[in-house]
């Protein structure tokens, strides 16, 4: 699972870091990062290409603009897809099963983090693209994600333990211009597709406005969106960060982006944004409904931890990541309750028993997809409160 994958990367990098003390290391060159407080910057000269994760005002303006384009009136349903790497098979299966059961709504806003960013474009476009969700999470082999592993001493002189060439090819295979144009068309109807990354230079969450980029008509828009999705899936230490060019006063800079789960494993909208007041702009209308799909469990699977430094450190990191993920859900819950938005949560239950044998385990992903599919076909029992919450 994702937390085990990060534990592997973290503990291995700990060894590499200790080795680095004994010898010099180098890293690829890059352009200068943006100076602190740089102000307005440009990504392909698309003014609303992205927002800072805590900038509720900018996102509020984007949603208001989307409402002016919205005709006929869309539903006020929201969907958030969390990180989880191969555990993303759960969310994919759940969405496909939801289509087969019937009643899967169209979503006004779809957000994606990490593996959720890979699934989000197809979830956004609706049931007609369920085939893509099925193929990505049931036909992907480890070689479709990872092409090489670097020895620890080699990793010290590189950006990560593995390269991302295979993952980049997989993204290119599924995310083509036809898909991007469809996303742009939905954006023009008033719908929003938002994907998160982490800007390591600033240490802040970034929310990318994929629909606006898709609808911009810029000749490099597909290249930028593929980079964003690749960065969204770049687990720090495991995969290399993605460098994204940016202009400030005609001066070119670069930002270093990695998995948005580094800051937040799932996001819906900034707490500073009272979204329900915006969506119910005429003072009436249906109550907004939020669906949160956590591609993971509420807590790590119990295991015997060896009394060894790396085992202890790795298990602690794994536990911390799982705990932080639940904390993200609590933040979303409290925000939705304040804003009178109906809260619905799906996550992997304790009844899923398939063993996990290693990174991007194909058999594990197929079984997890089928698990989510089966649960949703029967009519998924969405949880109305976060794990451990006592009403």
Kinemage of the C-alpha trace (Angstrom):
@kinemage 1
@onewidth
@group {chain A} dominant
@subgroup {mainchain}
@vectorlist {calphas} color= white
{ca unk a 1} P 0.000 0.000 0.000
{ca unk a 2} L 0.965 3.665 -0.315
{ca unk a 3} L 2.162 4.057 3.265
{ca unk a 4} L 4.382 1.001 2.888
{ca unk a 5} L 5.743 2.427 -0.355
{ca unk a 6} L 6.608 5.708 1.344
{ca unk a 7} L 8.132 3.834 4.263
{ca unk a 8} L 10.396 2.011 1.805
{ca unk a 9} L 11.466 5.271 0.185
{ca unk a 10} L 11.962 7.071 3.495
{ca unk a 11} L 14.046 4.418 5.176
{ca unk a 12} L 16.131 3.820 2.072
{ca unk a 13} L 16.810 7.531 1.765
{ca unk a 14} L 17.820 7.582 5.425
{ca unk a 15} L 20.551 5.088 4.578
{ca unk a 16} L 21.515 7.093 1.508
{ca unk a 17} L 21.696 10.290 3.543
{ca unk a 18} L 24.025 8.694 6.083
{ca unk a 19} L 26.160 7.508 3.214
{ca unk a 20} L 26.244 11.015 1.794
{ca unk a 21} L 28.017 12.228 4.931
{ca unk a 22} L 30.932 10.055 3.905
{ca unk a 23} L 31.289 11.386 0.404
{ca unk a 24} L 30.249 14.209 -1.890
{ca unk a 25} L 27.112 14.137 -3.962
{ca unk a 26} L 25.729 16.119 -6.856
{ca unk a 27} L 22.278 16.766 -8.242
{ca unk a 28} L 20.894 17.931 -11.601
{ca unk a 29} L 21.089 21.676 -12.246
{ca unk a 30} L 17.936 23.788 -12.274
{ca unk a 31} L 16.828 27.338 -12.948
{ca unk a 32} L 16.372 29.684 -10.013
{ca unk a 33} L 13.283 29.249 -7.859
{ca unk a 34} L 10.899 32.159 -7.560
{ca unk a 35} L 11.924 34.760 -4.980
{ca unk a 36} L 9.880 34.990 -1.807
{ca unk a 37} L 6.713 37.051 -2.287
{ca unk a 38} L 7.173 37.050 -6.058
{ca unk a 39} L 3.567 38.040 -6.733
{ca unk a 40} L 1.746 37.249 -9.977
{ca unk a 41} L 3.418 34.635 -12.157
{ca unk a 42} L 2.470 33.113 -15.488
{ca unk a 43} L 2.066 29.502 -16.607
{ca unk a 44} L 1.754 29.572 -20.399
{ca unk a 45} L 0.132 32.999 -19.928
{ca unk a 46} L -3.015 31.353 -18.525
{ca unk a 47} L -4.093 33.712 -15.761
{ca unk a 48} L -6.145 31.244 -13.699
{ca unk a 49} L -3.997 28.157 -14.244
{ca unk a 50} L -3.543 27.567 -10.525
{ca unk a 51} L -4.135 28.739 -6.957
{ca unk a 52} L -2.243 28.524 -3.700
{ca unk a 53} L -3.849 25.881 -1.521
{ca unk a 54} L -4.859 28.380 1.159
{ca unk a 55} L -6.013 31.125 -1.230
{ca unk a 56} L -9.762 30.860 -0.803
{ca unk a 57} L -10.425 34.249 -2.379
{ca unk a 58} L -8.861 33.377 -5.763
{ca unk a 59} L -10.694 30.064 -5.900
{ca unk a 60} L -13.918 31.822 -4.885
{ca unk a 61} L -13.590 34.115 -7.892
{ca unk a 62} L -13.001 31.117 -10.171
{ca unk a 63} L -16.130 29.381 -8.869
{ca unk a 64} L -18.173 32.556 -9.307
{ca unk a 65} L -16.969 32.749 -12.906
{ca unk a 66} L -17.886 29.099 -13.420
{ca unk a 67} L -21.421 29.871 -12.245
{ca unk a 68} L -21.792 32.533 -14.942
{ca unk a 69} L -20.936 29.896 -17.572
{ca unk a 70} L -23.224 27.264 -16.068
{ca unk a 71} L -26.244 26.497 -18.215
{ca unk a 72} L -28.350 24.554 -17.630
{ca unk a 73} L -27.979 24.486 -13.833
{ca unk a 74} L -25.587 21.730 -12.727
{ca unk a 75} L -25.938 19.633 -9.614
{ca unk a 76} L -24.091 20.785 -6.504
{ca unk a 77} L -22.229 17.479 -6.075
{ca unk a 78} L -18.550 17.501 -5.171
{ca unk a 79} L -16.038 14.625 -5.427
{ca unk a 80} L -12.612 14.383 -3.755
{ca unk a 81} L -10.224 11.526 -4.634
{ca unk a 82} L -7.374 10.954 -2.185
{ca unk a 83} L -3.841 9.724 -2.638
{ca unk a 84} L -2.917 6.096 -2.069
{ca unk a 85} L -0.808 4.884 -5.035
{ca unk a 86} L -1.966 1.320 -5.856
{ca unk a 87} L -4.819 1.730 -3.363
{ca unk a 88} L -6.327 4.020 -5.996
{ca unk a 89} L -7.781 0.805 -7.414
{ca unk a 90} L -10.375 0.995 -4.635
{ca unk a 91} L -11.720 4.368 -5.736
{ca unk a 92} L -11.643 3.363 -9.400
{ca unk a 93} L -13.638 0.204 -8.693
{ca unk a 94} L -16.097 2.133 -6.538
{ca unk a 95} L -16.753 4.682 -9.300
{ca unk a 96} L -17.243 1.995 -11.952
{ca unk a 97} L -19.555 0.023 -9.651
{ca unk a 98} L -21.487 3.220 -8.905
{ca unk a 99} L -22.134 3.631 -12.630
{ca unk a 100} L -23.330 0.037 -12.908
{ca unk a 101} L -25.580 0.355 -9.857
{ca unk a 102} L -27.042 3.599 -11.189
{ca unk a 103} L -27.436 6.999 -9.646
{ca unk a 104} L -23.854 8.212 -10.032
{ca unk a 105} L -24.242 11.980 -10.314
{ca unk a 106} L -22.443 14.515 -12.439
{ca unk a 107} L -20.037 16.482 -10.254
{ca unk a 108} L -19.753 20.251 -10.247
{ca unk a 109} L -16.198 20.025 -8.829
{ca unk a 110} L -13.784 17.071 -8.858
{ca unk a 111} L -10.467 17.181 -6.983
{ca unk a 112} L -7.579 14.707 -7.119
{ca unk a 113} L -4.434 14.105 -5.072
{ca unk a 114} L -1.606 11.706 -6.024
{ca unk a 115} L -3.219 8.545 -7.451
{ca unk a 116} L -6.481 10.466 -7.217
{ca unk a 117} L -5.003 12.914 -9.734
{ca unk a 118} L -4.532 10.024 -12.197
{ca unk a 119} L -8.181 9.002 -11.826
{ca unk a 120} L -9.721 12.478 -11.513
{ca unk a 121} L -9.858 13.397 -15.255
{ca unk a 122} L -11.844 10.243 -16.038
{ca unk a 123} L -14.064 10.538 -12.962
{ca unk a 124} L -14.706 14.139 -14.020
{ca unk a 125} L -15.777 13.154 -17.550
{ca unk a 126} L -18.252 10.599 -16.217
{ca unk a 127} L -19.279 7.004 -16.753
{ca unk a 128} L -18.369 6.981 -20.445
{ca unk a 129} L -14.718 6.898 -19.341
{ca unk a 130} L -15.077 4.067 -16.816
{ca unk a 131} L -13.114 1.926 -19.276
{ca unk a 132} L -10.049 4.063 -18.576
{ca unk a 133} L -10.375 3.676 -14.794
{ca unk a 134} L -10.666 -0.091 -15.227
{ca unk a 135} L -7.651 -0.350 -17.533
{ca unk a 136} L -5.407 1.900 -15.432
{ca unk a 137} L -5.983 -0.024 -12.216
{ca unk a 138} L -6.433 -3.608 -13.450
{ca unk a 139} L -4.101 -3.824 -16.448
{ca unk a 140} L -1.154 -1.766 -15.194
{ca unk a 141} L 1.946 -3.849 -14.473
{ca unk a 142} L 4.891 -2.759 -12.277
{ca unk a 143} L 6.899 -2.185 -15.473
{ca unk a 144} L 4.290 0.380 -16.542
{ca unk a 145} L 5.168 2.496 -13.512
{ca unk a 146} L 8.823 1.749 -12.707
{ca unk a 147} L 11.588 0.985 -15.192
{ca unk a 148} L 14.644 1.005 -12.944
{ca unk a 149} L 15.714 1.070 -9.335
{ca unk a 150} L 18.882 2.854 -8.362
{ca unk a 151} L 21.311 1.494 -5.820
{ca unk a 152} L 21.480 3.638 -2.718
{ca unk a 153} L 24.905 5.037 -3.529
{ca unk a 154} L 23.668 5.948 -6.997
{ca unk a 155} L 20.478 7.441 -5.552
{ca unk a 156} L 22.593 9.887 -3.536
{ca unk a 157} L 23.643 11.521 -6.818
{ca unk a 158} L 20.150 11.538 -8.262
{ca unk a 159} L 16.758 12.930 -7.317
{ca unk a 160} L 15.067 9.676 -6.296
{ca unk a 161} L 15.362 5.933 -5.867
{ca unk a 162} L 13.520 5.259 -9.126
{ca unk a 163} L 13.026 7.051 -12.421
{ca unk a 164} L 9.620 8.099 -13.719
{ca unk a 165} L 10.005 7.357 -17.427
{ca unk a 166} L 7.523 4.472 -17.396
{ca unk a 167} L 4.973 6.420 -15.344
{ca unk a 168} L 5.308 9.342 -17.747
{ca unk a 169} L 4.650 7.026 -20.710
{ca unk a 170} L 1.559 5.611 -18.995
{ca unk a 171} L 0.184 9.112 -18.378
{ca unk a 172} L 0.844 10.003 -22.022
{ca unk a 173} L -0.982 6.840 -23.122
{ca unk a 174} L -4.220 7.682 -21.318
{ca unk a 175} L -4.173 11.481 -21.178
{ca unk a 176} L -4.298 12.610 -24.805
{ca unk a 177} L -5.583 15.689 -26.611
{ca unk a 178} L -9.026 14.169 -27.108
{ca unk a 179} L -9.428 13.753 -23.330
{ca unk a 180} L -8.044 17.241 -22.704
{ca unk a 181} L -10.444 18.823 -25.180
{ca unk a 182} L -13.372 17.072 -23.454
{ca unk a 183} L -12.199 18.463 -20.110
{ca unk a 184} L -12.037 21.929 -21.670
{ca unk a 185} L -15.594 21.577 -22.967
{ca unk a 186} L -16.864 20.649 -19.497
{ca unk a 187} L -15.012 23.625 -18.026
{ca unk a 188} L -16.869 25.910 -20.428
{ca unk a 189} L -20.128 24.463 -19.049
{ca unk a 190} L -19.155 25.625 -15.556
{ca unk a 191} L -17.504 22.508 -14.107
{ca unk a 192} L -14.096 22.455 -12.378
{ca unk a 193} L -11.342 19.815 -12.298
{ca unk a 194} L -8.703 20.604 -9.666
{ca unk a 195} L -5.465 18.647 -9.079
{ca unk a 196} L -2.985 19.269 -6.271
{ca unk a 197} L 0.800 19.183 -6.129
{ca unk a 198} L 3.281 20.350 -3.517
{ca unk a 199} L 5.679 23.161 -4.396
{ca unk a 200} L 8.788 22.031 -2.509
{ca unk a 201} L 10.445 25.438 -2.876
{ca unk a 202} L 7.691 27.073 -0.823
{ca unk a 203} L 6.493 23.998 1.058
{ca unk a 204} L 2.894 24.830 0.106
{ca unk a 205} L 0.016 23.043 -1.556
{ca unk a 206} L -0.793 24.146 -5.104
{ca unk a 207} L -4.184 23.594 -6.761
{ca unk a 208} L -4.093 23.400 -10.558
{ca unk a 209} L -7.124 24.456 -12.580
{ca unk a 210} L -6.965 21.713 -15.217
{ca unk a 211} L -10.140 22.745 -17.037
{ca unk a 212} L -8.920 26.305 -17.519
{ca unk a 213} L -5.614 25.042 -18.914
{ca unk a 214} L -7.470 22.615 -21.211
{ca unk a 215} L -9.795 25.369 -22.502
{ca unk a 216} L -6.983 27.895 -23.036
{ca unk a 217} L -6.124 26.712 -26.537
{ca unk a 218} L -2.409 27.107 -25.794
{ca unk a 219} L -0.354 24.770 -28.011
{ca unk a 220} L 1.581 23.474 -24.972
{ca unk a 221} L -1.442 22.909 -22.745
{ca unk a 222} L -1.298 19.100 -23.015
{ca unk a 223} L 2.403 19.107 -22.102
{ca unk a 224} L 1.685 21.200 -18.994
{ca unk a 225} L -1.236 19.039 -17.827
{ca unk a 226} L 0.801 15.851 -18.262
{ca unk a 227} L 3.585 17.421 -16.190
{ca unk a 228} L 1.107 18.370 -13.472
{ca unk a 229} L -0.316 14.847 -13.273
{ca unk a 230} L 3.204 13.369 -13.240
{ca unk a 231} L 4.178 15.721 -10.409
{ca unk a 232} L 0.981 14.866 -8.530
{ca unk a 233} L 2.046 11.200 -8.518
{ca unk a 234} L 5.727 11.867 -7.663
{ca unk a 235} L 6.124 10.415 -4.165
{ca unk a 236} L 9.154 12.317 -2.759
{ca unk a 237} L 12.265 10.185 -2.614
{ca unk a 238} L 10.677 7.400 -4.636
{ca unk a 239} L 10.129 9.307 -7.905
{ca unk a 240} L 11.965 12.423 -9.132
{ca unk a 241} L 10.299 15.804 -8.640
{ca unk a 242} L 8.913 17.534 -11.721
{ca unk a 243} L 10.317 20.908 -12.697
{ca unk a 244} L 7.672 23.311 -14.016
{ca unk a 245} L 8.685 26.495 -15.839
{ca unk a 246} L 7.168 29.786 -14.781
{ca unk a 247} L 7.574 33.397 -15.944
{ca unk a 248} L 7.946 36.359 -13.606
{ca unk a 249} L 8.292 39.723 -15.350
{ca unk a 250} L 9.524 37.909 -18.493
{ca unk a 251} L 12.214 36.143 -16.451
{ca unk a 252} L 12.122 32.346 -16.565
{ca unk a 253} L 12.204 30.410 -13.288
{ca unk a 254} L 11.486 26.848 -12.238
{ca unk a 255} L 9.405 25.379 -9.444
{ca unk a 256} L 10.006 21.915 -7.991
{ca unk a 257} L 6.748 19.966 -7.639
{ca unk a 258} L 5.969 16.614 -6.003
{ca unk a 259} L 2.971 14.638 -4.737
{ca unk a 260} L 0.288 16.901 -3.235
{ca unk a 261} L -0.108 14.281 -0.502
{ca unk a 262} L 3.087 15.665 1.012
{ca unk a 263} L 0.902 18.476 2.414
{ca unk a 264} L -2.628 17.062 2.252
{ca unk a 265} L -3.673 13.547 1.216
{ca unk a 266} L -7.117 14.712 0.134
{ca unk a 267} L -8.655 18.159 -0.373
{ca unk a 268} L -12.087 19.477 -1.186
{ca unk a 269} L -11.766 23.277 -0.955
{ca unk a 270} L -9.905 25.737 1.290
{ca unk a 271} L -11.583 26.110 4.721
{ca unk a 272} L -11.529 29.883 4.220
{ca unk a 273} L -14.015 29.423 1.362
{ca unk a 274} L -17.674 29.133 2.434
{ca unk a 275} L -18.573 27.109 -0.618
{ca unk a 276} L -22.227 26.376 0.123
{ca unk a 277} L -23.019 30.105 0.211
{ca unk a 278} L -21.597 30.404 -3.293
{ca unk a 279} L -23.281 27.333 -4.780
{ca unk a 280} L -26.646 28.348 -3.310
{ca unk a 281} L -26.227 31.811 -4.795
{ca unk a 282} L -29.968 32.377 -5.154
{ca unk a 283} L -30.640 31.604 -1.489
{ca unk a 284} L -32.303 28.289 -2.300
{ca unk a 285} L -31.572 25.237 -4.393
{ca unk a 286} L -30.444 21.806 -3.364
{ca unk a 287} L -28.052 21.220 -0.495
{ca unk a 288} L -24.516 20.618 -1.800
{ca unk a 289} L -23.270 17.047 -1.333
{ca unk a 290} L -19.616 16.032 -0.940
{ca unk a 291} L -18.283 12.551 -1.645
{ca unk a 292} L -14.810 11.789 -0.254
{ca unk a 293} L -13.054 8.648 -1.470
{ca unk a 294} L -10.074 7.737 0.710
{ca unk a 295} L -7.889 5.278 -1.177
{ca unk a 296} L -6.653 3.646 1.983
{ca unk a 297} L -7.650 2.342 5.395
{ca unk a 298} L -8.387 4.252 8.560
{ca unk a 299} L -5.164 2.893 10.116
{ca unk a 300} L -2.216 0.721 9.010
{ca unk a 301} L -2.634 -3.042 8.943
{ca unk a 302} L -1.237 -4.463 12.226
{ca unk a 303} L 2.160 -6.131 11.960
{ca unk a 304} L 5.053 -7.239 14.145
{ca unk a 305} L 7.762 -4.543 14.110
{ca unk a 306} L 11.378 -5.686 14.446
{ca unk a 307} L 13.549 -4.000 17.074
{ca unk a 308} L 15.752 -2.396 14.436
{ca unk a 309} L 16.297 1.276 13.644
{ca unk a 310} L 14.992 1.288 10.077
{ca unk a 311} L 12.022 -0.957 10.881
{ca unk a 312} L 10.990 1.271 13.771
{ca unk a 313} L 11.517 4.498 11.817
{ca unk a 314} L 9.675 3.130 8.780
{ca unk a 315} L 6.691 1.937 10.788
{ca unk a 316} L 6.513 5.295 12.571
{ca unk a 317} L 6.460 7.124 9.218
{ca unk a 318} L 3.776 4.751 7.953
{ca unk a 319} L 1.647 5.374 11.039
{ca unk a 320} L 2.156 9.138 10.830
{ca unk a 321} L 1.045 9.224 7.181
{ca unk a 322} L -2.105 7.215 7.929
{ca unk a 323} L -2.915 9.418 10.918
{ca unk a 324} L -2.410 12.615 8.908
{ca unk a 325} L -4.720 11.254 6.214
{ca unk a 326} L -7.491 10.769 8.756
{ca unk a 327} L -6.775 14.291 10.018
{ca unk a 328} L -7.388 15.596 6.485
{ca unk a 329} L -10.787 13.886 6.523
{ca unk a 330} L -11.654 15.499 9.871
{ca unk a 331} L -10.752 18.918 8.461
{ca unk a 332} L -13.019 18.334 5.474
{ca unk a 333} L -15.797 17.084 7.765
{ca unk a 334} L -15.707 20.115 10.053
{ca unk a 335} L -15.652 22.450 7.043
{ca unk a 336} L -18.616 20.741 5.363
{ca unk a 337} L -20.605 20.740 8.620
{ca unk a 338} L -19.991 24.457 9.046
{ca unk a 339} L -21.093 25.080 5.478
{ca unk a 340} L -24.105 22.712 5.662
{ca unk a 341} L -22.740 20.423 2.960
{ca unk a 342} L -23.776 16.752 3.139
{ca unk a 343} L -20.673 14.652 4.002
{ca unk a 344} L -20.131 11.138 2.562
{ca unk a 345} L -16.980 9.043 3.028
{ca unk a 346} L -15.751 5.815 1.433
{ca unk a 347} L -12.600 3.981 2.507
{ca unk a 348} L -11.086 0.493 2.436
{ca unk a 349} L -12.637 -1.658 5.154
{ca unk a 350} L -11.087 -4.250 7.416
{ca unk a 351} L -12.849 -6.946 5.371
{ca unk a 352} L -10.357 -6.521 2.515
{ca unk a 353} L -7.746 -9.221 3.146
{ca unk a 354} L -5.674 -9.497 -0.049
{ca unk a 355} L -1.943 -9.615 0.866
{ca unk a 356} L 0.355 -6.921 -0.494
{ca unk a 357} L 3.621 -8.304 -1.863
{ca unk a 358} L 5.425 -5.206 -3.154
{ca unk a 359} L 5.197 -1.889 -4.997
{ca unk a 360} L 2.517 -1.784 -7.716
{ca unk a 361} L 1.442 -5.397 -7.032
{ca unk a 362} L -0.844 -6.212 -9.976
{ca unk a 363} L -2.793 -8.985 -8.234
{ca unk a 364} L -3.399 -6.718 -5.235
{ca unk a 365} L -4.706 -3.894 -7.432
{ca unk a 366} L -7.069 -6.198 -9.339
{ca unk a 367} L -8.522 -7.617 -6.113
{ca unk a 368} L -8.909 -4.134 -4.623
{ca unk a 369} L -10.628 -2.844 -7.775
{ca unk a 370} L -13.038 -5.795 -7.607
{ca unk a 371} L -13.615 -5.092 -3.898
{ca unk a 372} L -14.638 -1.484 -4.569
{ca unk a 373} L -16.664 -2.551 -7.615
{ca unk a 374} L -18.589 -5.187 -5.658
{ca unk a 375} L -19.355 -2.839 -2.751
{ca unk a 376} L -20.613 -0.096 -5.058
{ca unk a 377} L -22.649 -2.345 -7.347
{ca unk a 378} L -24.656 -3.392 -4.290
{ca unk a 379} L -25.195 0.249 -3.282
{ca unk a 380} L -22.293 1.653 -1.273
{ca unk a 381} L -22.994 2.472 2.372
{ca unk a 382} L -21.326 5.887 2.598
{ca unk a 383} L -20.086 6.830 6.053
{ca unk a 384} L -21.574 10.070 7.373
{ca unk a 385} L -18.737 10.851 9.812
{ca unk a 386} L -14.926 10.391 9.862
{ca unk a 387} L -13.316 7.242 11.345
{ca unk a 388} L -13.588 7.149 15.123
{ca unk a 389} L -16.034 10.047 15.320
{ca unk a 390} L -18.622 9.644 18.065
{ca unk a 391} L -21.954 11.302 17.349
